[in-house]
Amino acid sequence: MQRRCLKVRQLAALSMALGAITATAHAQSQGSWTMKAPIPIARSEVALAAVGGKVHVIGGSVERVARTYHDEYDPATDRWRTRAPLPHGLDHIGTAVVNGKIYTVGGFVASTHKDGQPHVLEYDPAADSWRSLATLKTGLGSVAVTSLDGKIHAVGGRTAAGQTVATHQVYDPASNTWSERAPLPKARDHMALVAAEGKIHAVGGRFGESADKTDMHDIYDPATNSWTSGPPLPTARSGLAYTLYQGLILVLGGELAPNTFAENEAYDPKAKSWRTLAPMPAGRHGTGAATAGGHVYVAGGSLKPGAGAVTDQLIVFTLP
């Protein structure tokens, strides 16, 4: 009898240990966050881009006015340095990287969503200089931007008059020209736009005010110049940060008064399904994300809706 009881207790202990190991492994599989050196100047509605192993934080708003700030972070030293400022004070900018250069598209000049701009700019890290390129036909802020096959796609956004649009414009750096592609199925802005597996994914966003958020997930196929519906974003939200990381489309943060989102949800284009990853340490919006050296960097933004609790934090996400 005693042997049987001992065996039962041993099995129970083993089961608990295995359960703990499984729980730990599951938690690790969701990833983890760390905090690094803060940005020199706290600001929100920033744009991020990674090139040459460095992370650039571009533009953004301070006291509701868009600024020309441009800071570069070196993950190897955990240090920041100031780089050439933007030619124009802008926030809510779209960014992409092509052939080692950073491209910015559109942006607003002040809060809230004031005067969408047509500016298109190219930054050369080697020369630490900006130059102006062919402009958008119409000024746009909160336009979603990504690169695919050496070209830059700018989708959706909000005009200077405050109207959300469904336009899909493509910039060719080789010819410095813009062309039109099939528009979004429904106009929106403040969304995520990520290229993966030869297609472009437009995720979440809003149709108008922040409360008018959506979980829409539209997939663009350049071979057919058409959009199809994909599995919806698990948590409908807008004001998103986004990046491609380990083959996954990461959609981070967002806002809906009186709260911000800490959600970190990832779409696997091969499995055609969403998964939940470790949430950010706190909810935030008005930030951006960039992937460099096996990590995801998220900088600045606001911890509360609008311009509430603007932060200088740099947080870093890693999957095992």
C-alpha positions in Angstrom: 0.0 0.0 0.0 2.8 2.4 1.0 4.6 1.6 -2.3 1.5 2.3 -4.2 1.0 5.7 -2.5 4.6 6.5 -3.0 4.3 5.7 -6.7 1.2 7.8 -7.0 3.0 10.8 -5.3 5.9 10.3 -7.6 3.7 10.2 -10.7 1.9 13.3 -9.5 5.2 15.2 -8.9 6.4 14.1 -12.3 3.2 15.3 -13.9 3.5 18.7 -12.2 7.1 19.0 -13.3 6.2 18.2 -16.9 3.3 20.7 -16.7 5.7 23.4 -15.5 8.2 22.5 -18.2 5.4 22.6 -20.9 4.1 25.9 -19.6 7.6 27.4 -19.6 8.3 26.1 -23.1 5.0 27.6 -24.3 5.8 31.0 -22.7 9.2 31.0 -24.3 7.7 30.1 -27.7 5.6 33.3 -27.5 8.8 35.3 -27.2 10.1 37.9 -24.7 10.6 41.6 -24.4 13.6 43.6 -23.1 14.2 47.4 -22.7 17.2 49.1 -24.2 18.6 52.7 -24.1 15.8 55.2 -24.6 15.5 57.6 -27.6 17.2 60.9 -27.0 13.9 62.8 -27.4 10.6 61.3 -26.5 8.0 61.6 -29.3 5.0 59.9 -30.8 3.8 59.0 -34.3 7.3 58.1 -35.3 8.5 56.0 -38.3 11.1 53.2 -37.9 13.3 51.6 -40.5 16.3 49.2 -40.2 19.2 49.2 -42.6 22.8 48.0 -42.3 22.1 46.5 -38.9 21.1 49.9 -37.4 17.6 51.1 -36.5 16.4 54.6 -37.5 13.7 56.5 -35.8 12.4 59.2 -38.1 10.2 62.3 -37.5 7.4 62.2 -35.0 5.4 64.6 -33.0 6.4 66.6 -29.9 3.7 68.7 -28.2 1.5 67.9 -31.2 3.8 69.5 -33.8 5.7 67.3 -36.3 9.4 67.5 -36.1 12.5 66.7 -38.3 14.2 64.5 -35.7 16.2 61.5 -37.0 18.1 59.2 -34.6 20.0 56.0 -35.3 20.3 53.2 -32.8 23.2 50.7 -32.8 22.2 47.4 -31.2 25.8 46.4 -30.8 26.6 49.3 -28.5 23.1 50.1 -27.2 23.7 53.7 -28.1 22.0 56.4 -30.2 23.4 59.1 -32.5 21.8 62.0 -34.3 21.6 61.7 -38.1 20.7 64.2 -40.8 17.3 65.7 -40.0 14.3 65.3 -42.3 13.9 68.1 -44.8 10.3 68.6 -43.4 8.7 68.2 -40.0 6.5 65.1 -40.4 4.7 62.5 -38.3 2.5 59.5 -39.4 5.1 58.8 -42.1 5.2 55.5 -44.1 8.7 54.0 -44.6 10.3 51.3 -46.6 13.9 50.1 -47.3 15.1 49.3 -50.8 18.7 48.6 -51.9 20.1 49.9 -48.6 18.3 53.2 -48.6 15.3 54.4 -46.5 12.3 55.9 -48.3 9.6 57.9 -46.5 6.1 58.6 -47.9 3.7 61.3 -46.9 3.0 62.4 -43.3 1.2 65.0 -41.4 2.6 68.3 -40.1 0.8 68.4 -36.8 -1.8 66.8 -34.6 -4.5 65.9 -35.2 -3.9 64.5 -38.7 -3.2 68.0 -40.0 -2.4 68.5 -43.7 -1.4 65.2 -45.3 1.8 65.9 -47.3 2.9 64.6 -50.8 6.6 64.4 -49.8 8.6 61.4 -50.8 12.1 61.3 -49.5 15.2 59.1 -49.8 17.8 58.7 -47.1 21.3 57.4 -47.9 23.0 56.1 -44.7 26.4 56.1 -46.3 26.2 59.8 -47.2 24.0 60.7 -44.2 21.8 62.8 -46.6 18.2 63.1 -47.8 16.9 64.0 -51.2 13.4 64.7 -52.5 11.8 62.3 -55.0 8.7 62.4 -57.2 5.8 63.3 -55.0 2.5 61.7 -54.4 -0.4 63.0 -56.5 -2.3 63.8 -53.3 -0.9 64.6 -49.9 -1.4 61.7 -47.5 -0.7 60.9 -43.8 -0.9 57.6 -42.0 -0.3 55.9 -45.3 0.8 52.3 -45.0 4.0 51.5 -46.9 6.0 48.3 -47.7 8.5 47.2 -50.4 8.2 44.2 -52.7 10.5 43.2 -55.6 12.5 46.5 -55.4 9.4 48.7 -55.6 7.5 50.7 -52.9 3.8 50.2 -52.3 1.9 53.0 -50.6 -1.7 51.9 -49.7 -4.6 53.8 -48.1 -4.0 56.9 -45.9 -5.8 60.1 -45.1 -5.9 63.3 -47.2 -5.4 66.8 -46.0 -9.2 67.1 -46.0 -9.4 64.2 -43.5 -10.8 61.7 -46.0 -9.5 58.1 -45.8 -8.6 56.6 -49.2 -8.3 53.2 -50.8 -5.6 54.2 -53.3 -2.7 51.8 -54.0 0.3 53.6 -55.5 3.7 52.0 -56.5 7.0 53.8 -56.7 9.8 52.6 -58.9 13.2 53.9 -57.6 14.9 53.1 -60.9 12.7 55.5 -62.8 11.6 57.9 -60.0 7.9 57.4 -61.0 4.6 56.5 -59.5 1.9 54.2 -61.0 -1.5 53.0 -59.9 -2.5 49.5 -58.9 -5.8 48.0 -57.8 -7.2 49.9 -54.8 -8.1 48.4 -51.4 -11.5 46.8 -51.2 -12.4 49.5 -48.6 -10.7 52.8 -47.8 -8.9 53.0 -44.5 -5.7 54.3 -42.8 -3.6 53.7 -39.6 -3.2 50.1 -40.8 -0.4 47.6 -41.2 1.1 46.7 -44.6 3.7 43.9 -44.9 5.1 42.0 -47.9 5.6 38.3 -47.4 5.8 35.3 -49.7 5.5 37.5 -52.8 2.2 39.1 -51.7 1.2 42.2 -49.7 -1.0 42.0 -46.6 -3.1 45.0 -45.5 -4.2 44.4 -41.9 -6.5 46.3 -39.5 -6.7 50.1 -39.5 -9.7 52.5 -39.2 -12.3 53.8 -41.6 -12.5 57.2 -39.9 -12.3 57.9 -36.2 -10.3 55.6 -33.9 -13.4 54.0 -32.7 -14.2 53.0 -36.3 -11.6 50.2 -36.2 -11.5 47.1 -38.3 -10.1 43.5 -38.3 -9.9 43.4 -42.1 -7.1 41.5 -43.7 -6.7 42.0 -47.4 -4.0 40.2 -49.5 -2.7 41.7 -52.7 -1.3 39.5 -55.5 0.9 41.5 -57.9 0.6 38.7 -60.5 -3.1 39.4 -60.9 -3.3 42.9 -59.6 -6.1 41.9 -57.3 -7.0 41.7 -53.6 -8.6 38.8 -51.7 -9.7 38.4 -48.1 -7.5 36.7 -45.6 -8.1 35.5 -42.0 -9.1 38.6 -40.0 -6.9 40.2 -37.4 -7.8 38.5 -34.1 -7.9 41.9 -32.3 -9.5 44.7 -34.3 -7.4 47.8 -33.9 -5.7 50.8 -35.6 -2.7 53.0 -35.0 -0.5 49.9 -35.6 3.2 49.1 -35.7 4.2 46.3 -38.1 7.1 44.4 -39.4 8.1 41.1 -41.0 10.0 38.9 -38.5 11.1 35.2 -39.0 8.6 34.9 -41.8 5.7 36.2 -39.6 3.7 39.4 -40.1 3.8 41.1 -36.7 1.0 43.5 -35.9 1.7 45.4 -32.6 -0.1 47.9 -30.4 -2.9 50.3 -31.4 -5.4 52.6 -29.7 -9.1 52.9 -28.8 -9.9 55.5 -26.2 -9.6 55.2 -23.2 -7.0 52.5 -23.7 -4.1 51.4 -25.9 -3.3 47.9 -27.0 -0.4 45.8 -25.9 -1.3 43.0 -28.3 1.4 41.3 -30.4 -0.3 39.1 -33.0 1.4 37.4 -35.9 0.2 36.0 -39.2 2.0 33.0 -40.7 1.5 33.4 -44.5 2.5 29.7 -45.1 0.1 28.3 -42.5 -2.5 31.0 -43.3 -3.3 31.5 -39.6 -2.7 33.9 -36.8 -0.9 33.3 -33.5 -0.6 35.2 -30.3 2.8 36.3 -29.2 4.1 37.8 -25.9 2.4 41.2 -25.5 4.4 44.4 -25.2 5.2 45.5 -21.6 2.5 48.1 -21.9 -0.1 49.2 -24.5 1.0 51.9 -26.9 0.3 53.4 -30.3 1.9 56.0 -32.5 5.1 53.9 -32.7 6.8 51.9 -35.3 8.6 48.5 -35.6 11.7 47.4 -37.5 13.5 44.1 -37.7 17.3 43.9 -37.3 19.7 41.2 -36.3 17.1 38.7 -35.3 15.1 41.1 -33.1 12.2 43.5 -33.4 12.6 47.0 -32.3 9.7 49.3 -31.2 10.5 52.9 -30.2 8.6 55.9 -28.9 4.9 56.4 -29.3 2.2 57.1 -26.7 1.2 54.8 -23.8 -2.2 56.4 -23.8 -4.6 57.3 -26.6 -3.9 60.5 -28.7 -0.8 62.3 -27.4 -1.1 60.9 -23.8 2.0 59.7 -22.0 4.5 60.1 -24.9 7.4 57.8 -24.3 11.1 57.6 -25.1 11.2 53.8 -24.5 12.9 51.4 -26.8 11.7 47.9 -26.4 13.0 44.8 -28.1 11.1 41.5 -28.9 12.8 38.2 -29.6 11.5 34.8 -30.5 13.6 31.8 -29.4 
